[in-house]
Every structure is written in structure tokens, then in C-alpha cells.
């Protein structure tokens, strides 16, 4: 979306009017930048719709597709399909309204969703809290979802074998290897050796479930101590549930110095409490998360934001040695 294009608001209003043929008028009353993560563009819009002599104000969010960035290639259509599939389930997501796959309206593909009011927690949570417990409960619900019945089978790699014939880790690594190849780092020793080790050492109890992809506390929207929406589904995938917890542990390694021993975090401990099930092999799943974070850091450096990329990559290697021993790079 080009900020210099003075006509995009008028084109967006006309687009929405086409989606609401009964409306007598549609106006973009207000546009405001919203807080966003390292990868996403998010724009708040207030839509004013007139119909049958009445006017309705609709607070919405516009999610345009970036042409490049740390998690490129982006696909807002995929995010839209994930959120649309989750709408009828018990997973709390903002309602999605429209998806436009072309760049004809605002200069980039986009989707529009409901704007939910609430608060987020910081990435680093220092101590247990009711909000962490609520986030863990919401995450457990995501993992318990019957993804086939929900229509999320499109998350399987295109042209891949049946889900039951593939390991959960291999399924996840497919998309992350593709990102690494796009960044021209897929054949670097770190990525080759770690991916091979992960595939050779997948825990025997690994199972396939629906994953959020990045369940850090800032992606849960709270009202009081209740989760009212789970945000940012661009990394939604199929894999073992512990992969989500491992990714959060890897985030802490990169952005907070180190995660607790053995890949355990406050979030994983809360997850055990709400599910009543002990989590095993968390060190392995943090290692999987560190593979993903290494790809993220490479993307960040390519996008020009990796000021401490070298130090962060060193932290990943040190953490892998602490988790897995020197054999991980063999």
C-alpha cells in the first residue's frame, strides 16, 4: 500500500461499497496506524456505513500484504483462510470480513477484519499470572482443535503426502526450509546440520496438531484476565503442540538472553497446569524453535533491521550447545 497515493481510501471505500450493495454510502471516516510486530503491517480504519437512513460506525483493521520482510514471502490470503476457518470454532479470533487478492484497490493484496479492543502482555513475562494462565488455556484449545473438521487441511505442504504419512517435524521444516532457501542460507552448515539432527531425533511421541506458530503473550488480546482474541496467524501450521512452546522459548533465547533450563518457560509451566499433562522433550522443541529463529534473524538482516544479527546468531549456537551438546552440529 502506497502512503503517497491519495486515492487509496476512496478506492477502498468503493471496494467495501461493492461488498455491501444495500448500503447507500460507505466512507472511510478515519485511518490510524496501529502498534504492530516486527513483521506485520496493521492499519486501523473506522468505516462509516449508511443504510436505510441510519449510519453505522464499524471499527476494523486493514492488513495489507508486504512485498518483502523478515518472514517473506507473505500471504494474507492464507491468514484470511485460517481465521475464517477458526471463526466457527472455540478459538477466539477477530472476525474476518473481506479478502482482496489483487493489488488493484490499495496497491497490495489485503484483508479486513474486526478490530477487537483489549490489552496485550509484553514478550517477556517475568512471573506467573492469571493472564499467562489464560493464554496457556487458549493455546491448549488451539492445539486440541480438530483441524481436519475445521477445514485447515490446506496447511499441508502443497503436493505433499497424506498428513498421517509425514512426521510433524518434517511438515514444519518444509516451509522453514523454503524460507531459508529464499534467503540463500538453506545450505549453510547451521541450517543443514540442525535440520538433519531434528529429523533424525524427533521424539517418538510426536503428534500432529494445529499450531498458532508464534504464541508469545503479545499475540493474545486480554480484557481483564480473559483472552478475547488471538492475533497474528501468519505462522499458523501443522506440527507437534510442543513446537509452539519451543518457539516461545527460542524467542526468549534471542531477545532475552536465555530461556529457563531445558526449554521450559513460564508459558510451558502454565500449559502443563491447565492441561494436567507433563511436557517432555522441551529442549528438543526449543532447538526446533531456534532453527526458525535463525531463519527469522537472516530475514531481519536482509530487511536491514539486524543490527545485532551476528551476536544473536552466536547466542543461538551457544544455546544449541547447552540444550543438545556438541553433537548437534556433527
C-alpha positions in Angstrom: 0.0 0.0 0.0 1.5 3.3 -1.1 1.1 6.0 1.6 1.7 8.6 -1.1 -1.4 7.5 -3.1 -4.1 10.0 -2.1 -6.8 7.9 -3.7 -6.4 4.6 -1.9 -9.0 5.5 0.7 -11.6 6.3 -1.9 -10.8 3.1 -3.8 -11.1 1.1 -0.5 -14.4 2.8 0.3 -15.7 1.9 -3.2 -14.5 -1.7 -2.8 -16.3 -2.0 0.5 -19.4 -0.5 -1.0 -19.3 -3.2 -3.7 -19.3 -5.8 -0.9 -22.3 -4.0 0.8 -24.6 -3.4 -2.1 -27.5 -2.4 0.2 -25.6 0.5 1.7 -26.5 3.9 0.3 -23.0 5.2 1.2 -19.6 4.0 2.5 -17.0 6.3 3.9 -13.5 5.7 5.4 -14.0 8.1 8.3 -10.6 7.6 10.0 -7.3 5.9 9.4 -4.8 5.3 12.2 -1.5 3.4 12.4 -1.7 0.6 14.9 1.0 -1.0 17.1 2.5 -3.8 15.1 5.0 -6.6 15.4 8.3 -6.9 13.6 6.7 -8.4 10.6 3.2 -7.2 10.1 1.6 -4.1 8.7 -1.6 -3.1 10.6 -3.9 -0.2 9.9 -6.9 0.8 11.9 -9.8 2.1 9.9 -13.2 3.4 11.0 -15.8 2.6 8.4 -19.0 4.7 8.2 -21.8 2.9 6.5 -25.2 4.5 5.7 -28.2 2.3 5.1 -32.0 3.0 5.3 -31.5 6.4 6.8 -29.2 5.1 9.6 -25.4 5.3 9.9 -23.2 2.6 11.4 -19.6 3.0 12.6 -17.5 -0.1 12.1 -14.1 -0.3 13.8 -12.0 -2.5 11.5 -8.4 -3.5 10.8 -6.8 -3.5 7.4 -3.9 -6.0 6.9 -2.1 -5.2 3.7 0.5 -7.7 2.3 4.1 -6.7 2.5 6.1 -7.2 -0.7 9.1 -8.3 1.4 10.2 -8.6 5.0 11.6 -10.9 7.7 9.1 -13.6 7.0 8.7 -13.2 3.3 7.0 -14.4 1.2 3.9 -13.1 2.8 0.4 -14.5 2.1 -2.5 -12.5 3.6 -4.9 -14.8 1.7 -3.6 -17.8 3.8 -4.1 -15.8 7.0 -7.6 -14.9 6.0 -8.4 -18.6 5.3 -7.0 -19.6 8.6 -9.0 -17.0 10.6 -12.2 -17.7 8.5 -11.9 -21.4 9.3 -11.4 -20.7 13.0 -14.4 -18.4 13.3 -17.0 -21.2 14.0 -14.7 -23.0 16.4 -14.0 -22.2 20.0 -10.8 -20.4 19.1 -11.3 -16.7 19.7 -10.2 -14.8 16.7 -11.3 -11.4 15.2 -14.0 -11.9 12.6 -12.7 -11.5 9.1 -14.8 -9.6 6.5 -13.1 -9.5 3.1 -10.0 -10.6 1.3 -8.8 -8.9 -1.9 -6.0 -10.9 -3.7 -5.1 -8.3 -6.2 -3.3 -5.0 -5.7 -5.9 -3.0 -7.7 -7.5 -1.4 -4.7 -4.8 -0.2 -2.4 -1.6 -1.3 -4.2 -1.3 -4.6 -2.4 -3.4 -7.7 -1.5 -5.2 -7.2 1.8 -7.8 -8.5 4.1 -10.1 -6.7 6.5 -11.0 -7.9 10.0 -12.9 -6.8 13.1 -11.0 -4.5 15.5 -11.1 -6.1 19.0 -10.3 -3.9 22.0 -8.1 -5.2 24.6 -4.6 -5.2 26.1 -1.5 -7.3 25.4 1.3 -8.6 27.6 5.0 -8.0 26.8 7.0 -10.6 25.0 9.0 -11.4 28.2 6.8 -12.4 31.2 8.7 -12.4 34.4 6.3 -14.3 36.7 3.1 -16.4 36.5 -0.1 -14.5 36.3 -3.8 -15.1 35.6 -3.2 -13.7 32.1 -0.4 -16.2 31.4 -2.7 -19.0 32.6 -5.5 -17.7 30.3 -3.0 -17.6 27.3 -1.9 -21.1 28.0 -5.6 -22.3 28.2 -6.3 -20.6 24.8 -3.2 -22.2 23.3 -4.2 -25.6 24.6 -7.6 -25.1 22.9 -5.9 -24.3 19.6 -3.8 -27.5 19.8 -6.9 -29.5 20.7 -8.8 -28.3 17.6 -9.9 -30.9 15.1 -8.1 -29.2 12.2 -9.4 -31.5 9.6 -13.0 -30.9 10.5 -12.3 -27.2 10.7 -11.2 -27.1 7.1 -7.5 -26.4 7.8 -6.1 -29.2 5.6 -4.8 -26.6 3.2 -2.0 -26.0 5.6 -0.4 -29.3 4.5 2.5 -28.7 2.1 1.3 -28.5 -1.5 1.8 -31.8 -3.3 2.9 -33.5 0.0 1.9 -36.9 1.1 -1.0 -37.5 3.4 -0.6 -35.9 6.8 -0.5 -39.3 8.6 2.4 -40.4 6.4 4.6 -37.4 7.4 6.3 -36.6 10.7 5.2 -33.5 12.4 8.7 -32.0 12.4 9.2 -32.8 8.7 5.9 -31.0 7.9 7.1 -27.9 9.8 10.6 -27.9 8.4 9.2 -27.9 4.8 8.0 -24.3 5.0 11.0 -23.1 7.0 13.5 -24.7 4.7 11.7 -22.9 1.8 12.2 -19.6 3.7 15.9 -20.4 4.2 16.4 -21.2 0.6 14.7 -18.0 -0.5 17.2 -16.2 1.7 20.0 -18.2 0.2 21.1 -19.6 3.6 19.5 -23.0 3.4 22.8 -24.7 2.6 24.7 -23.0 5.4 26.1 -25.6 7.9 24.0 -24.4 10.7 20.8 -25.0 8.8 21.8 -28.2 7.1 23.2 -29.9 10.3 20.4 -28.7 12.6 17.6 -29.7 10.3 19.2 -33.2 9.8 19.6 -33.6 13.5 16.0 -32.6 14.2 14.6 -35.0 11.7 16.8 -37.9 12.9 15.9 -37.2 16.6 12.2 -36.4 16.5 10.6 -37.6 19.8 8.7 -40.9 19.4 5.6 -39.4 20.9 5.3 -36.5 18.4 1.8 -36.0 17.1 0.2 -33.7 14.6 -1.9 -30.8 15.7 -2.9 -27.3 14.6 -0.3 -24.6 15.7 -0.5 -20.9 16.2 3.1 -20.5 15.2 4.1 -17.6 17.5 2.2 -17.8 20.8 4.1 -15.2 22.7 2.0 -13.3 25.2 1.9 -10.2 23.0 -0.2 -12.1 20.5 -3.1 -12.6 23.0 -5.5 -9.8 23.5 -6.8 -9.6 27.0 -9.8 -7.9 28.7 -9.2 -8.2 32.4 -7.7 -11.7 32.8 -9.6 -13.2 29.9 -8.3 -13.8 26.3 -10.7 -12.0 23.9 -8.8 -12.6 20.7 -5.7 -14.4 19.5 -3.8 -12.4 16.9 -1.2 -12.8 14.2 -1.8 -16.1 12.4 0.8 -15.7 9.7 2.8 -18.6 11.0 -0.1 -21.0 11.6 1.0 -24.5 10.7 0.6 -28.2 11.5 3.1 -29.8 13.8 3.6 -31.1 17.4 1.9 -28.9 20.0 5.3 -28.5 21.9 6.6 -26.7 18.8 4.6 -23.6 19.8 6.1 -23.7 23.3 9.6 -24.3 21.9 9.3 -21.3 19.6 8.5 -19.1 22.5 11.4 -20.4 24.4 13.6 -19.7 21.4 12.3 -16.1 21.3 13.4 -15.7 24.8 16.9 -17.0 24.0 17.3 -14.5 21.2 15.6 -11.4 22.8 16.0 -12.0 26.5 19.4 -13.7 26.8 18.3 -17.3 27.7 15.2 -19.3 28.4 14.9 -21.4 31.6 16.6 -24.7 31.8 15.6 -27.4 29.4 13.4 -25.3 27.2 10.9 -24.6 30.0 9.3 -21.2 30.3 6.5 -19.7 32.4 4.2 -20.3 29.5 5.0 -24.0 29.3 4.6 -24.4 33.0 1.1 -22.7 32.8 0.3 -25.0 29.9 1.1 -28.1 32.0 -1.1 -26.7 34.8 -4.2 -26.1 32.6 -3.9 -29.4 30.6 -2.8 -31.5 33.6 -0.2 -33.2 31.4 3.6 -33.1 31.8 5.5 -31.8 28.8 8.6 -33.8 27.7 11.4 -33.1 25.3 11.0 -29.4 25.5 14.8 -28.9 24.9 14.3 -30.6 21.5 11.4 -28.3 20.6 13.3 -25.2 21.6 16.0 -26.4 19.2 13.4 -26.6 16.5 12.4 -23.1 17.5 16.0 -22.0 17.3 16.1 -23.2 13.7 13.1 -21.0 12.9 14.6 -18.0 14.8 17.9 -18.4 12.8 15.8 -18.0 9.6 14.0 -15.0 11.1 17.2 -13.3 12.0 18.6 -13.9 8.5 15.4 -12.3 7.1 15.7 -9.4 9.5 19.3 -8.8 8.4 18.2 -8.9 4.8 15.5 -6.4 5.5 18.0 -4.1 7.1 16.9 -4.5 10.7 19.5 -6.9 12.0 21.8 -4.6 14.0 22.8 -7.4 16.4 22.3 -10.2 14.0 25.8 -11.7 14.5 25.5 -11.6 18.2 22.0 -13.2 18.1 23.3 -16.0 15.8 26.1 -16.6 18.3 23.5 -16.8 21.1 21.6 -19.4 19.0 24.7 -21.6 18.6 25.6 -21.3 22.3 22.1 -22.2 23.3 22.0 -25.3 20.9 25.2 -26.5 22.5 23.7 -26.0 26.0 20.5 -27.8 25.0 21.8 -30.7 22.9 25.6 -30.9 23.5 28.3 -30.5 20.8 26.9 -33.4 18.9 24.1 -31.2 17.3 26.5 -29.9 14.7 28.0 -33.3 13.8 
